[in-house]
Amino acid sequence: MKCSIPKGTRDFLPVEMARRNYIFDTIREVFKAFAFEPIETPSLENLSTLMGKYGEEGDKLLFKVLNSGDFMEGVDFNQDYHKVAPRICDRGLRYDLTVPFARFVVQHRDQITLPFRRYQLQPVWRADRPQKGRYREFYQCDADMIGSTSLLNELELVQMIDMVFQKLDIEVTLKINNRKVLAGIADMIGAPDKLVDITVAIDKLDKIGLDNVRGELRERGLSDEQIAALDPVFALSGTAAEKLEQLAALFANNEVGSKGVAELKELFGYIEHVKPKCEVELDLTLARGLNYYTGAIFEVKAHHVSIGSITGGGRYDNLTGIFGMPDVSGVGISFGADRIYDVLTELDKFPANLGQSAQVLFINFGAESLPYCIGCAARLRAAGVSTLIYPDNAKMKKQMDFANRCHVPYVVFVGENEIAANNLTVKNMTTGEQQAMTVEELLAKFAE
């Protein structure tokens, strides 16, 4: 039988895990710097929690889990799929971390204090077609604030994005828009009921181009006149401030669109004060396909790589209301750890020593020297130095080959002379230099 794993999933070797943990630790450090608190939610959620929150396309990508026991009993499989599915499966793997977080807030409302700031680093699943940068199982690193409508929250998300990618040494562009602006555009062209269709279509502008977006809008039921009415939006140019002034004129008699412009002006005013190092761009074609966004929306693209969005998020005003807790606004971002990994790999930006499992390896010369080696290794480990004693009294060549393959920087030899002198013979595997030193002197090398 040939060993395999499902398409769109991956095993991770030790060096890959070291690199992934570098990403997770960097993001977690930034989340903590902004006073976010950690939570976790289950991999499985009730389908009633998940369905209808991501739009029609999102619902199709939910992994649904069959009920246990005799789930086929009494089911008429000649019925429509949408009638059969709820009878045989009532749970699913989470599609993202935001909807489960909204459920969490409602369920634990008496145990948290609003405004509440949480971060969460966990896997999600989507029944998507696997391709470069797109997996069926992948990690999201989310931070959300809920219980406040202040745009200072959006500013902090911008600062966090800037800080994370500065630490990871990735050049990025942060694109910002507002769903109220998109709603205003839908109103302006006389198609308020087509907001979802418009946002889903124009969200693909970077991928399929303007002509194909127009074609998709036509397929989604917009008239040629309505599609043509979008041209002034696609034609906006200049700085963020100039685009917003042009848009404000277009929305002179449009309340929801004007509110979106006002929010963008306020947010970009705050951003001007913090002067992020990353590029920040107002992109009025940015839509973010998820239905629950109601205000500011964000998307991050890395420079010099052909990979899609590596971070995204936005404001949602109504998500907890679906679960019985209305009028609680939230905003958050999600860092795509797997795509960030691909970007760092393609740009060769990972630190060189991340795959190093041991800093010191004691060569095993047999039972007589082992007690001394065990004591010295314990002292090194207590000081935080990753230390390994080769487990078997194998040939020297085999042990040294192991040290080379594992990129161990220091190899220690202990024989009768070292035990008598209460020291070690230490070989620097990079330079080839070999010298006698005490455990304290070896420790000092790691403190340099």
Stockholm file with secondary structure:
# STOCKHOLM 1.0

chainA/1-448         MKCSIPKGTRDFLPVEMARRNYIFDTIREVFKAFAFEPIETPSLENLSTLMGKYGEEGDKLLFKVLNSGDFMEGVDFNQDYHKVAPRICDRGLRYDLTVPFARFVVQHRDQITLPFRRYQLQPVWRADRPQKGRYREFYQCDADMIGSTSLLNELELVQMIDMVFQKLDIEVTLKINNRKVLAGIADMIGAPDKLVDITVAIDKLDKIGLDNVRGELRERGLSDEQIAALDPVFALSGTAAEKLEQLAALFANNEVGSKGVAELKELFGYIEHVKPKCEVELDLTLARGLNYYTGAIFEVKAHHVSIGSITGGGRYDNLTGIFGMPDVSGVGISFGADRIYDVLTELDKFPANLGQSAQVLFINFGAESLPYCIGCAARLRAAGVSTLIYPDNAKMKKQMDFANRCHVPYVVFVGENEIAANNLTVKNMTTGEQQAMTVEELLAKFAE
#=GR chainA/1-448 SS CCCCCCTTCCCCCHHHHHHHHHHHHHHHHHHHHTTCEECCCCSEEEHHHHTTSSHHHHHHTCCEECCSSSTTTTCCTTSCHHHHHHHHCCEEECSCSHHHHHHHHHHTTTTSCSSEEEEEEEEEECCCCCBTTBCSEEEEEEEEEESCCCTHHHHHHHHHHHHHHHHTTCCEEEEEEEHHHHHHHHHHTTCGGGHHHHHHHHTTHHHHCHHHHHHHHHHTTCCHHHHHTTHHHHTCCSSHHHHHHHHHHHTTTCHHHHHHHHHHHHHHHHHHHHCCSSEEEECTTCCCSCTTCCSEEEEEEETTSCCCCSEEEEEESSTGGGGTCCSCCEEEEEEEHHHHHHHHHHHTCSCTTTTCCCSEEECCCCTTTHHHHHHHHHHHHHTTCCEEECSSCCCHHHHHHHHHHTTCSEEEECCHHHHHHTCEEEEETTTCCEEEECHHHHHHHHHC
#=GC SS_cons         CCCCCCTTCCCCCHHHHHHHHHHHHHHHHHHHHTTCEECCCCSEEEHHHHTTSSHHHHHHTCCEECCSSSTTTTCCTTSCHHHHHHHHCCEEECSCSHHHHHHHHHHTTTTSCSSEEEEEEEEEECCCCCBTTBCSEEEEEEEEEESCCCTHHHHHHHHHHHHHHHHTTCCEEEEEEEHHHHHHHHHHTTCGGGHHHHHHHHTTHHHHCHHHHHHHHHHTTCCHHHHHTTHHHHTCCSSHHHHHHHHHHHTTTCHHHHHHHHHHHHHHHHHHHHCCSSEEEECTTCCCSCTTCCSEEEEEEETTSCCCCSEEEEEESSTGGGGTCCSCCEEEEEEEHHHHHHHHHHHTCSCTTTTCCCSEEECCCCTTTHHHHHHHHHHHHHTTCCEEECSSCCCHHHHHHHHHHTTCSEEEECCHHHHHHTCEEEEETTTCCEEEECHHHHHHHHHC
//
